[in-house]
């Protein structure tokens, strides 16, 4: 089974990502998406612990800013 990727995002009024759309068309709220990332089901991203101790999703570092999660289209 091929791993999915994130293709679009929803953001709140502060510009924070609140939901993701996957390449299969599923819409995941941030917490659901985090679980999928931690489970290894989403490619091109990873979970990391921020300074505040919470877990966050970020794109894998590949030196290409165009595929940053913030650059994905909105849905």
Buried (B, 14 or more C-beta within 10 A) or exposed (E): EEEBBBBBBBEEEEEEBEBBBBBEEEEBEBEEBBBBBEEEEBEBBBBEEEEEEEEBBBBEEEEEEEBEBEEBEEE
